[in-house]
Amino acid sequence: MNAMTDLGLYRHLDQMAPWNDRLQVLEVTGVSDEAPDVKTFTFRSDNQTWFRYKPGQFVTLELPTPDGPLMRTYTLSSSPSRPFSIAVTVKAQAGSIGTRWMFDHLKVGSHVRAYGPAGEFSLHSHPAAKYLFISAGSGVTPMMSMLRWLNDCAPWTDVGFVNCARRPEEIIFRKELELLGGHMPGLSLGFMIEERSSREGWYGHMGRIDAIRLPLLAPDFREREIFCCGPDPFMRAVRGMLEAAGFDMAHYHQESFAAPAVEEIPAPFAAPVDGGAVPVEAVTPIRFALSDVDAGCVAGQTVLQTARASGVRIPAACEFGLCGTCKVKKVSGEVEMSHNGGILDHEIDDGFILACCSKPLSPLEIEA
């Protein structure tokens, strides 16, 4: 039967289950150019499920490279108001490995495993009467997800949208943003570039955002809930500028995937520095049930570190409790878990843990 006439494609949302990242994979349905070295990859579920997430959240893609699975975290640029597909918009930097692999290998019909969505960088977590979205480069993606949701569900919302780029042609989503500017009465757009281009004329703001230009782009910024995303130096500059202006930083939110410094943990059964044996009481037994592996976890070591040292594969990306990729079911035992939002309270109540930031307090059995 032809895909256009297959009645199985025309199921109502309430007849479908939400996408489950442990059971289903993503199928590429579209690849489009957005700007130089920037592409949008659109996916659907391989099993007719729908996507439930907050605008601004991210997913972790497991890229099957020749050197083994490569985990990369990308913010969704799509909106949950259109739940039958999701999209990521990615920029390939000079040293990109995962993104370059996607550019070269992901085509319509390709399949890739993904984990998530996760993250708390969303206007749904911080409702307000007025918003200001400040972004640079590919940091525009969570802002676009939130703006697309507002356009579909609350188009009258008062939103200031400031985006910075090197040249005019590098403004990601520029045409769509200008189109939305004509449809959303409360949307105020502000673009800023650093240098002119031979490709097109430019009559807007030039330079870098600073304490003088910000009030020109958003005169009432002190009254707004501010979301910021972009390269770390850009976000540091914006944060410093707002602090200097006396902005209430409780209303400032930024997205960053930078991991904090991690203390080096010895491998299981490694001899201490003084050459003595590892005390028996310092090793906690962990059983990885699905892999049929019994291992010992040295004091201070995480479940993920023990799994790796024992040859048990648990997918992981950020490794500091943010992305949720390493979520596993704890069958028995107790752990100390210090996460950064990568797991929900009801998931913890159901026995799930993040392997990357969980340390055993007793013998464990893990469903992995």
N, C-alpha and C positions, 0 to 999 in steps of 0.2 A: 504493500500500500504506500502510496506517495506520502511524503512527510507533511505536505500541505493538507491532505485529506485524512490523515491519521487522527481519529477522534481522541486518541489517548493524549494528544498534545494539548487538548482544550479542557483541562481540569481546573475547577475553581480552587482558590487558595485554601478554603476550608476542607477540601478533599485531599490536600497534600500535607505531608509532614515536613517540619523544618529540616534543613540540611544538617547532617551529622558528620563532623570532620573525622570521626573514627571509622565510619562505614563507607563514605562516598568520596570520590575524587572530582576534580573540576575538569571540564572540557572547554577548550578554547573555542569561542564562537566569533571572535573578531579581533583584529589587530589594526590599529590606526595610528598614523603619525600626528603628533600634537605640536611639535616644535623640533628644532635641530637636536638629534640624539634623545628625543623624548617620544615614547610610544605608550598607547593605552591598550591593555590586554583585557578583553571581556570574556567572562566565563559563565557557564551554567553548570548545574549539577548533572552528574552522569546518571541520576536516578529520579528525575522529576521531583525534586524537593525544592523548597523555597528558602531564601536567606533572611535570617532574623539578626539584626545588629543595630548598633547606634551609629548615626552619621559621625564620621571622624575616627572610627575604630580601624584596626589593621588586621591583616592575616599574615601567616608565615607560609611561604611556598617551599616545598621540598623539590629542588631541581635535580633531576637524575643525570648529573654530569658524568663523563667517563671516569673521573677520579673518585666517584662515589657521591652519595646524596649531599647536596649543598643547601643549607637552610638560609633563607633570606626573608626578612620582614618588610612588608610594604603596606602603606596606608591605603584603604579603599577610597577611590575617588567617586564611586557610585553612591547612590542614595537608597536607604532601605525602603523608601516610598515606592520603589520599583523592585520588588523582591524576587523576581524570577532570574536575575543575573547579578553578578558583581563585577567590578572592574578595578584594576590597579593601573596607575599611570606612573611610569618609571623613567628616570633619566640615567643614561649610561655615562658615567664619569670616565676619566682617562684610565684609572686603575680598576674599573668595575670588572668583576668576574661573573657573578650571578646574573646581573642585568645584561651583560654582553651575551651570555649564553642564551638568555631569553630572546634577545633580538635575533640571534642566529638560528634558534631551533624551535621556538614555539610558533606554531602555525595553526590555522583553523583546523579543528579536529584533533589537535594534540591533547594529551591528558597529563595532569600534574596533581600531586597530592598537596593538600593545604590543611592548615590548622588554624583555629580561631572561629570567628573574629574575637578580638580582645582589645582592651585599652579603655581608659576613662577620659580621653581627650575628646569630649563631645559636649555640645551645647545642651544635650539632654541631661547631663550631669550638673549643669550650672544654668538653670533657667533665669532669664533676665528680660527686661523690657527693651534693652538696646544692646547691640553687639558691635564689636570691632574686630575684624579678622585681619591680622598682619602676617604677611608671608613673603618668602623669597625663594626663587627657584622651584624645585619640586616640592617644597614645603607648602605649596598651594593646594596639594591634593586633599588633606583633611578639610580645608576651608571650602573646597569645591563640593565635597560630600555634604557638608552642613548647609551650604547655600542651595544646593539642588533640593535638599529636603525641605528647606524653608520655601523655596519656589513652589513646590508641589503641595505643601501642607499649610503654610502660613505666609503667603506672599506679601502681606502688608507689613511684615516685621521690619523694624528700623535696624538696618545693617550698614556699617561702614566696612568697605572691602579694600584693603591696601595691599598691592602686590609689587614687589621689586624684582627687577631683572637686569641683566647686563645690557642687552640690546632689545629693541622693539620686537624683533621676530622671535625672541626667546621668552616672551610672555606666554605662559602655558594657559590654554583655554581662553585666550583673549576674545575671539569672536563670540564664543558662547557667553562670556561675561558681559560683553557689550549688548548682546541680545537680551540677557536677563535684566540689564539696566533699564531697558525700555519696557519691561513687563512688571518689574517689582517697584512699586512707587516709593518704598522706603529704602531702596538700595542706593548707596552712594559709592561709586567706583573711584579709586585713585591708583594710577599706575606711575611708577618711577623707574627710570632707566639710568644706567651709569654712562653709557656712551652712545653716540648716534650711529646710524647704520646707513650704508649705501643702498640698501634694499628699499627703504621707505623713509619718508619724512617724519619728523617727530616734533610735536608742538606742546607736549606735556611736560611734567616735572622731570628734572634731571639731577643726578647726584645720588647721594645716599641718604636714607631717612635719618633725621636728627631732630634735636629739640626745636629747631625753627620750622622744619618742614612738616613734622607730625601735626601741629595745630592747624596748618593749612589744609592737610588732607582730612583731618578729623577734629574740628574745633572743639567739640564737646567730649573728647576722649576720656576725660575724668569721670564721666557719667556712664561709661559703657563697661560691659563685661568683655575683657580682651583675651583673644586667643592668638597665639603666635607660633609659627613653625617655619623653620629654615635651617641653614647651616648654623653650627654652634656659635661662631663669632657674631653672626647676625642677631641671634636670640639674646646673646649677652649684651649687645649694644642696645637692643630695644628694652630689655629689662632695666639696664642702668639708666637709660633715658627716662623711663617711667618713674623709677625710684627718685631720681633727681627732681622730677616734676611734682613729687608729693602724691603720686597715684597710690590708692589703696591696693596693695599687691595681693590682698585676699581675692581680688577680682581679676587677677592675671593668671593665665594658664598657658603652658607651653608644652609642645610635644618633642620628646627627645628619646632616641634609642641608645644613647651612650651609656655604657655600663660603668658602674663604680669600680674602684680598684678592688681586686679580689685577692685575699690572702692565699698564699701558696699552701696547698694541703699535700702531705706525703701520700704516696700510693699505698694501697693495703699491704700490710705485713712488711713495709719497709723498715729498716733498722733506724732507730733514733740517731741523732747527731753523735751521742756519746758511744754509739756502737752496741748498746745493750739491746736485748730482745724487746719487742713490743709487748707490754703487759696484756695478759689474756682479757682482763676486765676492760681494756681500752678498745677491744674489738667487738662490735655488735653484729650478730648474725642477721643477714637479710636473705630471704628466699624469693627469687624471681620466678613465680609460679609458671607462667606460660613458656618461659625459656628453660624451665627445669634446671635452674642454676642456684646453688647455694654459695653465698659469698660472705666475706667479713668486712665490716665497715670500720675503719680506724676512727678514733675519736676526732671530731671536728670535720669529718668528711661528709659530703652530701650523698644522697641516694644516687644521684646522677653520676657522680665521680666513681662510686663503687660499681655501678652498672657498667660503665665504660671499662674499668680495670678488669672486670670479670667477663668481658665479651658480650654483654647484654646491650642491645641497641634500644635506646629511648630517644626519640627525636627531640632536638633542642635547638634553640636559635639564640635568644638574647642571653640566657644563662644568668639572669639576675631577677627572675620572678615577675617579669613584665608581660612577655608575649603569650604565655600559657601553653606553648608548644609541648613542653615536657610533662603535661598533666597525665598522671597515672592513678589507677585505683589502688588504695591501700586496703588489703584484705584484713589484716590484723596488725596490732602494734600501735605505738604512739611516736609522733615526730614533733620536732620543733621546726616550724615553718615561718620564715620571714620573707614575705613576697612584696611585690610592688604593684599589685592590682591585677595580676595575670590569672586569678582564680576567684570565683564568686562564692559568697557565703553558703549558698545552697549546695554548691559542688563540694565544699569542705564538709558540710553536714552529711553528704552522700558518701563520704569516704575518700574523695579525691585529694591528691597532693600535687605540688609542683616538685618534681625530682631535683631540680637545680638548686632549690633553696630549702630543702627539707633535710634535717639531720635526725637520725633515729634516737629516741629516748628509751627504746626497748627493742627486743627482737622484732623484726618486721617480716610480713609476707606481702609482696607487691605483685599486682597483676600485670606483668611485663615479661 
